[in-house]
Amino acid sequence: MPLSEDEKDLIAQSLQFYVQQASAQLPPQSVQQIMQIAKGIVAKLDTLDTGGAVKTGEPPAGISKEWFDNVCQTCPSLTPTGCSDKITAKFPGKCDPILKYERNKAGH
């Protein structure tokens, strides 16, 4: 399951706090090493949206096969690494195209 934006922000803020605390207790060279590692972690947070390796033709995490076949396949937000829509990343199945599909299916 991919991390939400709030979870990513919390991780980034926690790392920033950790580096601040480390700078008060460790030598500058150690703090520099910690900062480089923290920057690498924050950079990797955006790649976690894919929820791991997404196989081509497979639904992204939280998306049913029905939605994937009837909505996602034609959606411009579908990328080779999964869905790029921020709403779907945070709330799978709650993007406009899927909601419209469900309303039409229900006959509304």
Phi, psi and omega per residue, in radians:
M1 nan 2.293 -3.122
P2 -1.246 2.746 3.099
L3 -1.367 2.505 3.056
S4 -1.363 2.906 3.114
E5 -1.086 -0.660 3.113
D6 -1.107 -0.695 3.123
E7 -1.156 -0.739 3.111
K8 -1.089 -0.764 3.130
D9 -1.080 -0.719 3.132
L10 -1.101 -0.728 3.114
I11 -1.106 -0.798 -3.138
A12 -1.091 -0.755 3.123
Q13 -1.151 -0.671 3.117
S14 -1.126 -0.731 3.104
L15 -1.131 -0.700 3.111
Q16 -1.082 -0.763 3.112
F17 -1.089 -0.741 3.130
Y18 -1.066 -0.770 3.135
V19 -1.110 -0.693 3.106
Q20 -1.075 -0.771 3.132
Q21 -1.157 -0.719 -3.141
A22 -1.119 -0.638 -3.108
S23 -1.134 -0.423 3.119
A24 -1.445 -0.258 -3.015
Q25 -2.143 -0.271 -3.042
L26 -2.041 2.788 3.076
P27 -1.175 2.690 -3.081
P28 -0.932 -0.649 -3.132
Q29 -1.109 -0.712 3.114
S30 -1.174 -0.683 3.131
V31 -1.119 -0.702 3.103
Q32 -1.062 -0.734 3.116
Q33 -1.111 -0.759 3.128
I34 -1.107 -0.708 3.133
M35 -1.093 -0.715 3.132
Q36 -1.126 -0.730 3.112
I37 -1.123 -0.766 3.138
A38 -1.083 -0.728 3.105
K39 -1.075 -0.689 3.104
G40 -1.110 -0.708 3.122
I41 -1.130 -0.806 -3.131
V42 -1.087 -0.680 3.116
A43 -1.128 -0.590 -3.133
K44 -1.314 -0.334 -3.104
L45 -1.013 -0.633 -3.131
D46 -1.212 -0.460 3.138
T47 -1.411 -0.170 3.128
L48 -1.333 -0.189 3.141
D49 -1.040 -0.437 -3.103
T50 -1.318 -0.241 -3.138
G51 1.185 0.517 -3.076
G52 1.745 -2.917 -3.119
A53 -1.253 2.101 3.101
V54 -1.696 2.153 3.118
K55 -1.328 2.456 3.100
T56 -1.061 2.310 3.140
G57 1.532 0.034 3.120
E58 -1.849 2.561 3.129
P59 -1.174 2.508 3.014
P60 -1.122 2.867 -3.133
A61 -0.962 2.293 3.096
G62 1.488 -0.003 -3.120
I63 -1.893 2.219 -3.125
S64 -1.262 2.787 3.105
K65 -1.060 -0.672 3.115
E66 -1.063 -0.855 3.125
W67 -1.081 -0.759 -3.118
F68 -1.053 -0.804 -3.108
D69 -1.212 -0.668 -3.029
N70 -1.671 -0.332 -3.078
V71 -2.173 -0.982 -2.988
C72 -1.102 -0.652 -3.080
Q73 -1.015 -0.509 -3.134
T74 -1.836 0.035 -3.089
C75 -1.419 2.349 3.127
P76 -1.198 -0.248 3.138
S77 -1.419 -0.166 3.137
L78 -1.362 2.149 3.122
T79 -2.056 2.969 3.112
P80 -1.035 -0.406 -3.136
T81 -1.692 0.030 3.138
G82 2.235 -2.823 -3.111
C83 -1.435 2.309 -3.137
S84 -1.724 0.011 3.137
D85 -1.277 2.204 -3.079
K86 -1.146 -0.594 3.109
I87 -1.134 -0.798 -3.125
T88 -1.148 -0.631 3.118
A89 -1.088 -0.677 -3.110
K90 -1.488 -0.666 -3.112
F91 -2.311 1.445 -3.108
P92 -0.926 2.301 3.118
G93 1.507 0.029 -3.104
K94 -1.874 0.234 3.106
C95 -1.352 2.806 -3.101
D96 -0.987 -0.812 -3.120
P97 -1.048 -0.704 3.131
I98 -1.231 -0.719 3.116
L99 -1.091 -0.728 3.094
K100 -1.113 -0.720 3.110
Y101 -1.050 -0.793 -3.140
E102 -1.145 -0.670 3.099
R103 -1.125 -0.766 3.128
N104 -1.131 -0.676 3.138
K105 -1.133 -0.627 -3.138
A106 -1.392 -0.144 3.092
G107 1.498 0.408 -3.138
H108 -1.644 nan nan
